[in-house]
Every structure is written in C-alpha cells, then in structure tokens.
Amino acid sequence: MLQLLISTKLLKVTDINYLCRDNLKTKKMNFTNKNVIITGGSSGIGLATAQAFINNGANVWITGRNEVNLQKAANEINSPNLRTIVSDTSNLTGINNLVKAINVTENKIDILYLNAGVAAMAPIEFTTEADFDSQFNTNVKGAYFTLQKLIPHLKDGASIIFTSSTVATAAGMYASVYSATKAVLNKIAQIAANELAPRKIRVNIVSPGPTATNGLDGVASAEIKDYLASNTALERLGNPDEIANAVLFLASENASYITGTELLVDGGAITHLLK
C-alpha cells in the first residue's frame, strides 16, 4: 500500500502530483537506428508495422515468400531504411536464408517481430493433412525456428513480439487447426520470455481480433466479415495500423517492464463473446 506519511505528516496533494509526474513520464516511441526484423512483412499487419517502425526512425528488414510481393511492399513504403529478404519461414532452408542475410549485414537485432502466418478454415471433419501441415509449418515451426536461429543475433535487452490471435482463447467453429497453432505459439512465447530474461530480452504476444487485411479477404466472404465485426464490442473490423501501434508499444521503452504478456487488440471481441 502506498504510504502517504513522511515524518508523521501527510503528503500534500501538490507533492503527490509532483511524484506522479516525475515517475510516470511517457517516453516517445523513437526507434532511430534500431534494427527490426519482421517476418511476413509484405502485406497486412506486417507491412503496416514496417511502415510504422520506419516512420519512427528504424531500419527494417521484412521477409516474405514472394519476391514480387516484397517489391510491391518496398515500392509502397519507398524508404532507404527498408530491406527485403525472400524467406519462406515454413522450412529451415527459408529460415537459413534470413539468417544468412542478417549475417551479411553484421547488425545485431533490436526488435524481432514474428508475424508470418497462414490460415485455412474448415470443419474438423473436412480438414486435410495439407491444410494442417501448412498452418503448423508456417505458424508454429516457422516462428519457433526463426526465433531459435536468430537468438545469437539479438542484442541484450532486445524485444521479441509474436503475432497470435484471439482464436487462441476463443473456440470458434471451423478454425480448429489455426486456433491450435496460435495457442501453441502463445506457450512458446511465454517460455521464451523466461528463458531469455537473463539477457533482459522481453518477449510478448500481440493478439489481433478480426482485422481488415488481404489475409482475411482470402478466407472470409463479405458476409463472414460482417459477422466477425458484429461479434466485437466496437462492432467493426480492426485496421492493420491499429495492430502496428500495439506492436510498437510492446517494442518500445514504454513497455520496459512488460514480458511474457499477451496484449489483446481485438475491439473487445473476447469480452463481447463472454457477456
């Protein structure tokens, strides 16, 4: 409990205001000269986050499977602080391509954003082995081994963020495999937070709710997107920029005492479903 007695006298209101002002200063999210890796950065949340980091002074490397899509992303951001790496993180060969590219730069990583992911919706009864393997290879294996291979390249005090999803908490139909991959990802992130704490490396999770991205367009009709929006407290889909803002917060010094935590950026979807 906060003790308000000093020499048996209560602190004045003005003294309390001074202490709060002195200790609760908000630091600007300045990432000048910080080195940021974003997997799955050629579109959607990853692209929006790359743009946000660059707007705040960072040097950013984005990965993607498709060179054409990466070039489109580079043209859209149009910054000398952006570099692209063709890397399919669903397999170790693709992950090693990323590691080699980082080795060439001889840069240490300040922020690692493990964002690459895929989704395929189907009832359990009709889910194929190919759909199962694709999602686990990219969402789980990819994030796990990208983290493993890049740990030696992380600066002490670095920040790692995983993109999970509210589906890791919810139990929506037709998303059994996708939901399972995100639940696994959350546990990996929590354990990584403990294992990397001696190096003062923070590991956190951002879990978007339904967000208006090309990825959602690929798996959801207009009617489904309207339904998803209606199941949030704010009754709308999220914007990739809103998720990017949360990622930058977790990566910043403003979150210096936060690790092993999941931040829901879901428009109140989970609490809305529980009401």
N, C-alpha and C positions, 0 to 999 in steps of 0.2 A: 504494500500500500504506500502511496506517495506520502511522504512525511512533510507536512507544511509547518513544522515547528523548528525554528532556529533560535537558539538561546532563549527558549520558552516563549518566543513571540511568533505569532502567525505571520507568514509572508504576506505582504501587501499584494493586491491584485496586480499592481503595476510590476512587481517583482516576478510574479508568475508569468505574466505576459512576456517579460524580457527573457526568462528562461526558455519558454516555449519557442520564441522567435529565434533564439540563439541555437537551439538544439534541433529544430525542425526545418532548417533551411533546405529547400529543394534544389538539387543540383541540375543544371541544364544537361540534356542528353547530347553531349558533344562527343562524337566518335572520331575526331580528327586523328589521322594516322593509325587508326585501329584497323586490323586486318580481319575481315569477316568472310567466312565460307558459308554458302547457302546451297544445300542440295535441293534439287528440284526447283531451281530458281528462274526458269524460263517463262513461267506464266503464273497467274493466280496470286495466291498469298506469297509465294516465294519471290515473284517479280516485284510485287508491291513492297515487300520488305527490303529487297535490294535497293529499290529507289529511295526508300526512307533512310536507310543507312547512308547512302551516297549523299543525300540531301543534308545529312548531319556530319559529313566530312570523312566518312570511312572509305577504305579500299576494299572492294567487294569482288569475290570470285563466286560465280554461280555455275552450277552443274545442270546438265540435262542429257537426255539420251539422243536428242535430235539436233544436229548442227544447224539446220535451217531455223528451228525454233529458237535456238540460242542466239542466232544472228538477228532474228526479229526482236528479241529482248534487248540485245545490245543497241540496235537502232532506236528502239523506243526510249531507252534510258539515255543514250548518247552522252556518255561521260568517260573521260580517260581513266577514271577510278574504277571502272568495271572491267573485269576479265571473265571470259567464258571458258569452260572446260567440258568437253564431251565425256561424260562418265555415266554409264548405266550402273547405278549402285545396287541393282538386284543381284549382281555377281561380283566375285572377288577381282576378276580381271578389270571390270569397270572401276571398282574402288581403287585398285592399284594405279589406274590412270590418273585419278585425282591426287593420290599420294605423290606420284612422280612429278606432277605439275607443281605441287607445293614444294617439293624438294628443290626444283629448279630455281624457284624464287628465293629460297633460303630465308623466307619470312616465318616468324612464329605467329600462331593464330591467337587472336584475342577473343573472337566470338565464333562459335560453330553452331550453325542453325541447321538441324537435321529435319528437313521439311519434305523430302521426296516421299511420295505415297501414291498408291492407286486404290481404286475401289471397284467392286463388281457386286451388284445387288441381285440376289436370287434366294428363294426359299431353300432351306437345308435340303429338302427333297430333291432339288434340281441343281444344286451347286456342283460344278465339275471339278475334277482334280486340277485342271489347268487354271481355273479361277482361284482355287485355294492356293496353289503354288505361287502364282503370280503375286498375289497380295502378301503372302508371308515372305516371299523373297525380297520384295521391294520395301515393304513397311517395317518388317522386323529384321530380317537378315541384313538388309542394306544399311539400316540405321545402326545396328549393332556393330558390324564390322567396319563401317566408316568411322565410328567412334573409336573402336579399338586401334585401327591403323593410324589415326590422327592424334591419339593421346600424346605420343612423344613430341608432336609438333605444337602442342598447346602451351601458351605461356602460363606460368604460375599466376593464379588469380583470374584465369580466363572464365568465360561464361559459355555454357552449352545450353541450348534450348531444343527440345523435341516438339514437333507438331503432333499432337494426339488428336482427340476428338471427343465431343460429348457422348458419342456412341460407346465409348469405353465404360461409361457409367450407366447409360440408358440401355434398354433392351428392345430396340425397335426391330420389327419383323424385316426379314429379307437381308439383314446386314450381319449375319452370324459370323462370317469369316472376317469381314472388315472390322467389326467390333472386337473380335478376338485379337486381331493384330494390334489394335490400339491399346487394349488392356495389357497385353504383353509389353508393349512399348513403355507404358507408364511404370511398370515394375522395373524394367531395365533402367529407366531414368532415375528412379528412387535409389536403386542400389548404386548406380554410378555416382550419385550425389554423395553417398557415404564413402565410397572408395576413393574419390578424388578430393575429398575435403582436406586431407593433409597438405595438398598443394594449393589450397584456397581457391580451387576451381568450383564454381557454382553450377549446378545442373537443375534446370527447371523444365516444366511442361506447359505449353500453351494448348488449350483445347477449344478450338472454334466450334461454334454451333453451325447451323446451315448458313453457308456463305456463297455469295454470287460469284462463282468462278467458272472457268471453262470446264474444270473437272466435274463440277456439279451438273453443268449443262450436258455432259456426256452420259450421265447415269440417271437424270431426272427430267421428266416432262414438265411442261408449264404447270399442269395441274398438281403434280407432286411438289413442285417448288412453292406453289401457293399453300399447299397443305403444310409443308415444313415451316413456312413463315407464320402460319396461323398457330403453330404449336410453340411459339416463343412468346414471352411476356410482352415484348415490344412489337410483336406482330409484323415482323419483316425479316428479310434475309440480312445477314451481315455483309459488310463491304470489306474487300481484302485490305484496304488501308487501315481499317479498324483493328484487324488482327496484327498487322505490321506494327501499329503503335504499341500494342501489348508486348510484342517481341522486343522492341527497342527498350521498353521499360525494364523487362527482365534482364536484358543485356547490360543495362546502364548501372552507374553507381547509385542511382536512386533505389535499386533493389539489392544493395550490397549485403543485406542480412537475410536474403531470401534464397534458400536452396532446398531441393527435394520437394518442391511445391508444384501443384497443378493449378494454373490460372484458367478458369472458365471464361471464355469470351463468346458468349452464346446468346446474348439478348434475353437472358433469363429463361432459356429453354428448359433446363433441368428443373428449376424451381416451379416453372409453369406446369410441367408434367406431373409434379408431385402434389399439386394443390388439390 
